[in-house]
Amino acid sequence: MRTATLSRVLYRKPLLRLGSLLSLPLLWLVIAYLGSLAAMFLTAFWTVDAFTGNPVPGFSLGNFGSLFSDPTYLAVAARSLGVAAGVTVIDAIIALPLAFFMAKVASPRAQRFLVAAVLTPLWASYLVKAYAWRVMLGGSGVLDWMIGGGSQSYYGLTATTVTLAYLWLPYMILPVYAGLERIPNSLIEASSDLGASAWRTFRSVILPLLFPAVVAGSIFTFSLTLGDYITVKIVGGKSQLFANVIYDNVVTADNLPFAAAAGLFPVAVMVIYLAAVRRSGALDNL
C-alpha cells in the first residue's frame, strides 16, 4: 500500500521524482569532487611546522607568494601552458582530416571499423603506451635507427609533447567526428555547386560549424596535458612541467600546503578556459 502511495506521489510530482533520482549522484559529486577541491583550497593557506614537518592549519599567503615570486615556478607554468597548447594544436591538425574521412568519405562499414580503431588505443594501459614511446625515442630505438644517431636518446620537451599528443589524440578525434556527422552533406554539395574550391568550402562552411567540436576536443587535450606528470618523467629527460611540481611537493618534499597551492593553478586555468569557450557552444559537444 505504501509503495502504491509513493508511486502516485512521484508520478504527480515530476520534480520530486527527478530530485530523488539525482540525489545520490549529486551527493557523491558534492562530497567526493567539490569537497576535495574545497579541502585543497583550504589547505593551500596552511603552513608547515619547521620542526615536525606537519601541516599547520591557519591562514597564510606564503605559499602563493612563493609560487608567484619565484621565476622558476613561473617558467614551469609557462612551459606547461605551451606544451598543453602544442599538444592541442597537433591533435587538431591530425584529427581534422582523419575525422573528415571517417564522417564524410568512408562507407558505413568502414566508419565502424575506423571508430573502433580510434578507440582501441584507449583500451591499452597508459604506462604501456608511454614506455613504448620511451623505447622508440631512446638510444638504439626506432627514431635513432632511422636517423642514424649512434645510440642517442631523444628525451626532452619535444618527446613529451609528441607522446602526450599520441595519448590524447582519440579525445580530439571523437568530438570532431561527431561534429562532422552533424553537418549536412547538402551544405558541402551546395558550396561545391556554387563554384567554391575544397579549401574555400572547408574554411567558409565546415570550419565555422565544426569550431565548437574542435574546442570541445581541446578541453580534453588541454586539461589532460596540464595535469599529466607521468609522461614527462618517462620521456621528458630533465624537463619539468607544473604537475611535477605538485607531485614532488606531495611525495618528495612532503609539503602538502604548497602542493595544494600549486594544484590550484591548473584548476584556475581550466575554469578560465571553460568560461572563455562557454559561448562557443563547445560544452554542448561534450
FIFIBA-376642 format. One line per field, with one value per residue: chain; residue in one letter; x, y, z of N, C-alpha, C in turn; residue number from 1. Coordinates in steps of 0.05 Angstrom, whole numbers, plus 5000, padded with zeros to 4 digits. Layout:
unit	A,...
code	A,...
nu	X,...
nv	Y,...
nw	Z,...
cau	X,...
cav	Y,...
caw	Z,...
cu	X,...
cv	Y,...
cw	Z,...
pos	NUM,...
This chain:
unit	A,A,A,A,A,A,A,A,A,A,A,A,A,A,A,A,A,A,A,A,A,A,A,A,A,A,A,A,A,A,A,A,A,A,A,A,A,A,A,A,A,A,A,A,A,A,A,A,A,A,A,A,A,A,A,A,A,A,A,A,A,A,A,A,A,A,A,A,A,A,A,A,A,A,A,A,A,A,A,A,A,A,A,A,A,A,A,A,A,A,A,A,A,A,A,A,A,A,A,A,A,A,A,A,A,A,A,A,A,A,A,A,A,A,A,A,A,A,A,A,A,A,A,A,A,A,A,A,A,A,A,A,A,A,A,A,A,A,A,A,A,A,A,A,A,A,A,A,A,A,A,A,A,A,A,A,A,A,A,A,A,A,A,A,A,A,A,A,A,A,A,A,A,A,A,A,A,A,A,A,A,A,A,A,A,A,A,A,A,A,A,A,A,A,A,A,A,A,A,A,A,A,A,A,A,A,A,A,A,A,A,A,A,A,A,A,A,A,A,A,A,A,A,A,A,A,A,A,A,A,A,A,A,A,A,A,A,A,A,A,A,A,A,A,A,A,A,A,A,A,A,A,A,A,A,A,A,A,A,A,A,A,A,A,A,A,A,A,A,A,A,A,A,A,A,A,A,A,A,A,A,A,A,A,A,A
code	M,R,T,A,T,L,S,R,V,L,Y,R,K,P,L,L,R,L,G,S,L,L,S,L,P,L,L,W,L,V,I,A,Y,L,G,S,L,A,A,M,F,L,T,A,F,W,T,V,D,A,F,T,G,N,P,V,P,G,F,S,L,G,N,F,G,S,L,F,S,D,P,T,Y,L,A,V,A,A,R,S,L,G,V,A,A,G,V,T,V,I,D,A,I,I,A,L,P,L,A,F,F,M,A,K,V,A,S,P,R,A,Q,R,F,L,V,A,A,V,L,T,P,L,W,A,S,Y,L,V,K,A,Y,A,W,R,V,M,L,G,G,S,G,V,L,D,W,M,I,G,G,G,S,Q,S,Y,Y,G,L,T,A,T,T,V,T,L,A,Y,L,W,L,P,Y,M,I,L,P,V,Y,A,G,L,E,R,I,P,N,S,L,I,E,A,S,S,D,L,G,A,S,A,W,R,T,F,R,S,V,I,L,P,L,L,F,P,A,V,V,A,G,S,I,F,T,F,S,L,T,L,G,D,Y,I,T,V,K,I,V,G,G,K,S,Q,L,F,A,N,V,I,Y,D,N,V,V,T,A,D,N,L,P,F,A,A,A,A,G,L,F,P,V,A,V,M,V,I,Y,L,A,A,V,R,R,S,G,A,L,D,N,L
nu	5017,5038,5078,5049,5023,5068,5086,5045,5050,5101,5091,5056,5086,5135,5183,5198,5207,5250,5287,5295,5319,5367,5392,5429,5474,5487,5500,5545,5578,5583,5608,5654,5679,5672,5680,5732,5760,5748,5774,5827,5833,5829,5872,5914,5925,5949,6006,6072,6099,6163,6194,6169,6149,6096,6031,6003,5943,5913,5916,5951,5987,6034,6049,6027,6055,6107,6101,6088,6129,6176,6217,6228,6184,6146,6167,6162,6107,6092,6117,6088,6037,6050,6064,6015,5983,6011,6004,5949,5942,5971,5941,5892,5905,5918,5870,5829,5831,5829,5781,5745,5749,5729,5676,5653,5672,5686,5654,5594,5606,5662,5667,5650,5692,5736,5723,5726,5780,5802,5786,5811,5866,5855,5842,5888,5941,5959,6012,6039,6036,6063,6115,6127,6136,6180,6218,6220,6241,6288,6360,6386,6336,6275,6272,6325,6350,6328,6347,6401,6432,6470,6461,6436,6394,6329,6301,6262,6231,6205,6197,6162,6117,6103,6091,6048,6012,6001,5977,5930,5902,5855,5815,5808,5795,5744,5703,5708,5695,5641,5620,5626,5593,5544,5539,5504,5508,5488,5501,5555,5554,5524,5559,5600,5572,5564,5612,5655,5721,5754,5784,5761,5709,5718,5740,5700,5651,5652,5690,5671,5623,5643,5675,5658,5661,5715,5736,5712,5740,5790,5786,5791,5843,5876,5867,5880,5934,5954,5949,5982,6036,6066,6083,6123,6162,6177,6193,6212,6263,6306,6267,6212,6145,6087,6053,6089,6114,6074,6069,6121,6124,6086,6103,6160,6180,6142,6106,6049,6013,6038,6037,5982,5970,5998,5968,5922,5932,5927,5872,5850,5866,5837,5784,5782,5790,5745,5705,5716,5706,5653,5612,5619,5592,5616,5612,5565,5579,5605
nv	4976,5025,5030,5037,5085,5119,5115,5140,5192,5206,5203,5245,5288,5310,5338,5323,5269,5272,5296,5256,5217,5240,5252,5219,5215,5270,5280,5249,5276,5325,5312,5279,5304,5363,5371,5353,5390,5437,5424,5423,5476,5502,5479,5502,5550,5538,5526,5497,5462,5478,5445,5394,5383,5376,5394,5458,5483,5544,5613,5636,5671,5655,5610,5621,5668,5648,5618,5656,5692,5666,5658,5609,5575,5604,5600,5545,5541,5571,5539,5492,5509,5521,5470,5443,5474,5463,5407,5406,5434,5401,5353,5372,5385,5334,5307,5332,5321,5264,5254,5277,5244,5197,5212,5234,5210,5154,5090,5065,5016,5019,5063,5045,5009,5045,5078,5041,5030,5078,5080,5036,5043,5067,5025,5002,5001,5061,5068,5029,5049,5097,5080,5051,5092,5113,5072,5076,5127,5125,5110,5071,5061,5063,5114,5132,5093,5105,5156,5149,5162,5141,5110,5149,5182,5214,5243,5293,5359,5362,5307,5295,5326,5303,5250,5258,5281,5237,5203,5230,5237,5208,5233,5281,5267,5240,5279,5316,5283,5270,5322,5332,5294,5316,5357,5374,5339,5365,5419,5420,5402,5442,5486,5468,5467,5521,5536,5539,5525,5466,5480,5530,5515,5485,5524,5565,5541,5489,5493,5537,5514,5470,5488,5491,5436,5424,5457,5432,5383,5404,5418,5370,5352,5395,5400,5349,5345,5387,5368,5324,5285,5241,5224,5262,5247,5199,5205,5256,5271,5317,5355,5391,5396,5433,5399,5363,5393,5395,5341,5328,5359,5334,5280,5278,5326,5329,5371,5389,5436,5473,5443,5440,5494,5500,5464,5491,5522,5494,5484,5535,5554,5521,5534,5587,5578,5546,5583,5619,5592,5579,5607,5591,5545,5498,5466,5439,5399,5361
nw	5000,5017,4979,4932,4943,4947,4894,4867,4886,4868,4813,4805,4818,4783,4792,4843,4834,4798,4832,4871,4840,4826,4873,4902,4863,4860,4913,4918,4882,4906,4955,4942,4898,4894,4948,4956,4926,4954,5003,4985,4971,5020,5047,5019,5044,5090,5133,5143,5197,5220,5251,5260,5210,5197,5171,5188,5208,5187,5165,5113,5063,5044,5013,4962,4953,4947,4901,4861,4863,4852,4798,4775,4782,4754,4702,4694,4696,4650,4612,4617,4600,4547,4527,4534,4499,4451,4445,4438,4390,4354,4357,4337,4285,4264,4275,4245,4186,4189,4218,4183,4138,4161,4173,4126,4079,4083,4078,4111,4137,4138,4170,4221,4231,4232,4275,4317,4312,4328,4381,4402,4422,4472,4504,4519,4569,4601,4619,4590,4537,4543,4558,4513,4476,4501,4491,4435,4429,4455,4463,4410,4393,4351,4327,4332,4301,4250,4241,4247,4292,4326,4376,4408,4454,4453,4489,4522,4520,4470,4459,4501,4487,4437,4454,4490,4455,4423,4462,4477,4430,4411,4442,4417,4365,4367,4386,4343,4299,4313,4309,4254,4232,4244,4208,4151,4089,4046,4051,4039,3987,3963,3968,3935,3886,3878,3861,3896,3919,3946,3991,4003,4015,4061,4094,4097,4104,4131,4174,4208,4228,4252,4292,4348,4361,4355,4395,4438,4438,4449,4502,4529,4512,4527,4583,4603,4589,4619,4670,4672,4697,4692,4641,4628,4664,4643,4589,4587,4601,4629,4633,4662,4683,4707,4736,4756,4795,4834,4846,4865,4911,4942,4947,4951,4979,5018,5028,5037,5040,5004,4957,4950,4941,4893,4863,4853,4809,4756,4761,4763,4713,4678,4693,4676,4622,4608,4619,4579,4532,4535,4509,4457,4446,4454,4499,4492,4459,4488
cau	5000,5056,5092,5030,5020,5093,5087,5026,5062,5123,5080,5043,5106,5159,5207,5206,5218,5277,5305,5301,5337,5393,5402,5454,5496,5494,5513,5572,5593,5589,5627,5679,5693,5673,5691,5761,5770,5747,5795,5852,5833,5834,5899,5933,5931,5963,6036,6085,6116,6191,6206,6157,6142,6068,6016,5992,5920,5915,5913,5976,5990,6062,6052,6022,6077,6130,6095,6087,6154,6198,6217,6229,6157,6133,6177,6150,6079,6091,6125,6065,6016,6059,6062,5986,5974,6023,5991,5922,5945,5979,5918,5872,5915,5915,5843,5811,5828,5821,5753,5730,5748,5712,5649,5642,5683,5685,5628,5584,5621,5689,5664,5650,5719,5754,5716,5737,5809,5809,5781,5827,5888,5845,5840,5915,5950,5973,6041,6050,6039,6084,6141,6132,6148,6207,6235,6224,6257,6313,6383,6382,6307,6267,6280,6354,6357,6321,6364,6429,6445,6491,6452,6430,6366,6316,6283,6261,6204,6192,6188,6138,6095,6095,6079,6022,5994,5992,5960,5904,5891,5827,5797,5803,5782,5716,5685,5708,5679,5613,5612,5624,5569,5520,5539,5490,5523,5477,5515,5580,5547,5516,5583,5613,5555,5567,5639,5676,5741,5753,5794,5741,5687,5727,5744,5677,5627,5656,5704,5654,5604,5658,5692,5651,5670,5744,5740,5705,5763,5813,5782,5803,5872,5890,5866,5895,5962,5962,5951,5999,6062,6079,6097,6148,6182,6185,6207,6218,6291,6309,6245,6193,6120,6076,6043,6111,6118,6054,6076,6146,6118,6070,6117,6188,6183,6121,6096,6021,6002,6049,6026,5954,5971,6006,5947,5901,5939,5913,5844,5844,5869,5814,5760,5783,5787,5717,5689,5721,5694,5625,5595,5623,5575,5633,5604,5543,5590,5619
cav	5000,5048,5032,5048,5114,5132,5115,5161,5218,5211,5207,5271,5310,5302,5350,5306,5245,5278,5301,5231,5202,5254,5259,5204,5224,5297,5278,5238,5297,5346,5303,5268,5322,5390,5370,5351,5416,5456,5417,5431,5505,5510,5471,5519,5572,5528,5527,5473,5465,5475,5424,5367,5379,5372,5418,5473,5498,5573,5628,5649,5673,5650,5591,5635,5686,5632,5610,5678,5707,5650,5656,5581,5565,5619,5588,5519,5545,5579,5516,5474,5520,5518,5442,5437,5486,5449,5382,5411,5441,5377,5335,5383,5382,5306,5297,5343,5305,5237,5253,5284,5219,5178,5221,5242,5195,5126,5076,5060,4994,5028,5082,5029,4999,5066,5087,5021,5033,5102,5074,5013,5051,5073,5001,4995,5015,5087,5064,5013,5066,5117,5066,5044,5116,5115,5054,5086,5152,5120,5101,5046,5058,5065,5140,5132,5076,5118,5180,5142,5180,5128,5104,5174,5184,5238,5252,5322,5372,5353,5280,5297,5337,5282,5228,5267,5284,5210,5192,5244,5241,5199,5252,5302,5256,5233,5302,5327,5264,5274,5347,5330,5279,5333,5377,5361,5337,5384,5444,5417,5400,5469,5502,5459,5475,5549,5541,5542,5504,5449,5496,5551,5502,5478,5548,5582,5525,5467,5501,5552,5496,5450,5500,5482,5408,5426,5469,5411,5365,5417,5418,5345,5351,5415,5395,5324,5352,5405,5353,5300,5287,5215,5223,5278,5232,5176,5213,5284,5277,5337,5374,5390,5411,5442,5377,5351,5409,5386,5313,5328,5371,5315,5255,5282,5347,5326,5398,5388,5462,5484,5427,5448,5520,5495,5450,5510,5534,5482,5487,5563,5556,5507,5549,5609,5567,5538,5607,5633,5576,5572,5619,5579,5521,5474,5449,5423,5377,5342
caw	5000,5018,4954,4913,4950,4939,4865,4858,4893,4849,4787,4804,4823,4768,4803,4865,4822,4788,4854,4883,4823,4825,4900,4908,4847,4868,4939,4913,4869,4926,4975,4931,4879,4904,4975,4955,4916,4977,5022,4974,4972,5048,5054,5006,5061,5114,5134,5152,5220,5212,5268,5255,5181,5195,5163,5210,5198,5192,5140,5104,5034,5038,4991,4937,4949,4937,4873,4842,4864,4843,4769,4766,4780,4732,4678,4692,4689,4622,4596,4618,4582,4520,4519,4531,4474,4429,4443,4428,4361,4339,4356,4320,4257,4256,4277,4225,4161,4195,4225,4158,4122,4175,4173,4100,4056,4087,4078,4138,4148,4144,4193,4246,4235,4239,4302,4334,4311,4344,4409,4412,4440,4499,4520,4528,4592,4597,4623,4567,4514,4548,4557,4485,4464,4513,4476,4408,4429,4469,4448,4395,4387,4323,4317,4330,4278,4225,4237,4248,4312,4342,4404,4422,4463,4444,4510,4526,4518,4445,4463,4519,4471,4418,4468,4500,4431,4416,4483,4479,4403,4409,4455,4397,4341,4371,4384,4315,4283,4319,4298,4225,4226,4246,4186,4128,4064,4026,4052,4025,3958,3954,3965,3910,3863,3874,3850,3916,3919,3970,4014,4009,4028,4088,4110,4100,4111,4150,4198,4228,4240,4267,4312,4375,4366,4359,4422,4458,4439,4461,4531,4538,4507,4543,4612,4609,4587,4641,4695,4670,4708,4688,4615,4629,4679,4627,4564,4588,4608,4651,4632,4684,4680,4732,4751,4771,4819,4853,4854,4881,4937,4957,4951,4959,4999,5038,5034,5026,5035,4979,4935,4946,4927,4865,4849,4844,4783,4733,4765,4755,4684,4665,4698,4658,4595,4604,4618,4554,4509,4541,4489,4431,4444,4456,4521,4482,4444,4505
cu	5017,5071,5074,5026,5045,5095,5069,5037,5084,5113,5069,5063,5132,5185,5217,5218,5246,5297,5313,5321,5365,5406,5428,5477,5506,5509,5541,5589,5601,5611,5654,5694,5695,5685,5721,5774,5770,5768,5822,5855,5840,5863,5920,5941,5944,5993,6046,6103,6145,6204,6196,6152,6113,6053,6003,5968,5923,5909,5938,5977,6019,6066,6048,6044,6102,6126,6099,6113,6178,6197,6218,6201,6141,6142,6165,6120,6075,6098,6101,6042,6024,6057,6033,5975,5985,6010,5963,5923,5952,5956,5896,5880,5912,5886,5825,5809,5819,5791,5736,5727,5728,5682,5637,5651,5679,5657,5619,5599,5649,5688,5665,5678,5738,5748,5728,5768,5818,5806,5800,5851,5880,5843,5867,5923,5965,6003,6054,6055,6061,6112,6147,6145,6176,6227,6241,6242,6284,6336,6378,6352,6301,6276,6310,6363,6351,6340,6394,6444,6466,6483,6447,6400,6355,6295,6284,6233,6190,6181,6163,6114,6084,6080,6051,6002,5984,5971,5932,5891,5862,5807,5791,5788,5752,5697,5685,5692,5649,5603,5609,5600,5543,5518,5526,5508,5513,5491,5541,5575,5539,5540,5598,5598,5559,5595,5661,5696,5739,5762,5774,5717,5694,5729,5719,5652,5632,5668,5687,5634,5618,5673,5684,5661,5700,5751,5734,5728,5787,5811,5795,5833,5887,5890,5881,5925,5971,5964,5968,6027,6079,6095,6123,6170,6193,6202,6216,6247,6293,6286,6227,6169,6108,6064,6064,6118,6099,6062,6101,6141,6101,6087,6145,6190,6163,6110,6068,6009,6012,6039,5997,5952,5978,5983,5924,5907,5925,5883,5835,5845,5845,5788,5759,5778,5758,5699,5692,5707,5665,5607,5598,5605,5591,5623,5580,5553,5605,5601
cv	5025,5052,5044,5078,5130,5135,5137,5189,5225,5216,5235,5294,5302,5314,5333,5280,5249,5283,5275,5215,5214,5259,5245,5212,5252,5297,5268,5260,5318,5337,5295,5288,5350,5392,5369,5377,5437,5450,5426,5462,5515,5503,5489,5543,5564,5532,5500,5478,5459,5452,5397,5362,5374,5397,5431,5489,5528,5588,5643,5649,5667,5630,5604,5655,5672,5624,5633,5694,5692,5648,5628,5570,5579,5607,5561,5521,5553,5556,5496,5483,5517,5489,5434,5449,5471,5422,5385,5418,5417,5358,5346,5380,5353,5297,5308,5327,5276,5235,5260,5259,5199,5186,5225,5225,5165,5115,5071,5037,5003,5048,5067,5018,5021,5077,5067,5023,5057,5096,5052,5022,5058,5049,4992,5011,5041,5083,5049,5031,5087,5104,5056,5068,5120,5097,5065,5111,5148,5113,5074,5041,5062,5092,5142,5116,5090,5142,5172,5158,5167,5124,5129,5175,5212,5247,5282,5333,5364,5325,5279,5306,5316,5259,5235,5271,5257,5199,5204,5248,5231,5218,5276,5291,5252,5257,5314,5309,5268,5301,5346,5314,5296,5354,5363,5361,5358,5411,5443,5416,5427,5487,5494,5468,5505,5557,5545,5519,5488,5464,5517,5539,5495,5503,5564,5567,5506,5477,5517,5534,5476,5461,5492,5454,5408,5437,5448,5391,5378,5418,5393,5346,5371,5409,5370,5329,5368,5390,5329,5304,5261,5214,5239,5263,5208,5184,5242,5291,5295,5357,5370,5407,5417,5420,5362,5366,5400,5358,5313,5339,5352,5291,5260,5302,5344,5353,5400,5416,5475,5469,5434,5475,5517,5481,5468,5523,5520,5484,5515,5566,5544,5522,5573,5600,5559,5562,5621,5618,5571,5583,5607,5555,5496,5455,5431,5399,5356,5318
cw	5000,4992,4932,4918,4941,4909,4854,4863,4874,4821,4784,4806,4809,4780,4827,4855,4811,4810,4868,4867,4824,4852,4906,4890,4855,4895,4936,4900,4889,4945,4963,4914,4890,4932,4974,4945,4939,4997,5011,4976,5000,5056,5042,5024,5087,5112,5143,5176,5214,5228,5261,5225,5177,5186,5188,5199,5205,5166,5135,5074,5026,5015,4964,4931,4937,4908,4854,4842,4854,4812,4758,4763,4758,4705,4673,4684,4660,4604,4595,4599,4553,4510,4516,4505,4450,4424,4430,4398,4345,4336,4337,4291,4247,4255,4255,4199,4167,4201,4200,4141,4134,4171,4145,4076,4059,4086,4107,4152,4156,4168,4219,4252,4244,4268,4323,4335,4328,4374,4420,4429,4468,4516,4531,4552,4585,4599,4600,4543,4519,4547,4529,4470,4476,4498,4448,4408,4443,4451,4435,4390,4358,4312,4313,4306,4252,4220,4235,4268,4329,4371,4420,4429,4456,4464,4513,4523,4493,4447,4481,4503,4451,4432,4479,4477,4422,4437,4482,4451,4401,4421,4437,4373,4345,4371,4356,4297,4288,4308,4268,4217,4227,4224,4162,4104,4043,4027,4037,3995,3947,3950,3940,3885,3857,3865,3870,3914,3945,3995,4022,4024,4057,4105,4116,4109,4134,4176,4218,4242,4258,4290,4341,4381,4370,4387,4443,4460,4453,4491,4542,4536,4524,4572,4619,4608,4611,4667,4694,4681,4703,4663,4615,4645,4662,4603,4565,4594,4632,4652,4656,4678,4707,4749,4767,4796,4841,4864,4872,4909,4954,4965,4963,4982,5022,5048,5022,5022,5009,4955,4929,4933,4898,4849,4841,4817,4760,4736,4756,4725,4669,4670,4679,4629,4589,4603,4591,4531,4513,4519,4461,4426,4446,4478,4513,4467,4461,4511
pos	1,2,3,4,5,6,7,8,9,10,11,12,13,14,15,16,17,18,19,20,21,22,23,24,25,26,27,28,29,30,31,32,33,34,35,36,37,38,39,40,41,42,43,44,45,46,47,48,49,50,51,52,53,54,55,56,57,58,59,60,61,62,63,64,65,66,67,68,69,70,71,72,73,74,75,76,77,78,79,80,81,82,83,84,85,86,87,88,89,90,91,92,93,94,95,96,97,98,99,100,101,102,103,104,105,106,107,108,109,110,111,112,113,114,115,116,117,118,119,120,121,122,123,124,125,126,127,128,129,130,131,132,133,134,135,136,137,138,139,140,141,142,143,144,145,146,147,148,149,150,151,152,153,154,155,156,157,158,159,160,161,162,163,164,165,166,167,168,169,170,171,172,173,174,175,176,177,178,179,180,181,182,183,184,185,186,187,188,189,190,191,192,193,194,195,196,197,198,199,200,201,202,203,204,205,206,207,208,209,210,211,212,213,214,215,216,217,218,219,220,221,222,223,224,225,226,227,228,229,230,231,232,233,234,235,236,237,238,239,240,241,242,243,244,245,246,247,248,249,250,251,252,253,254,255,256,257,258,259,260,261,262,263,264,265,266,267,268,269,270,271,272,273,274,275,276,277,278,279,280,281,282,283,284,285,286
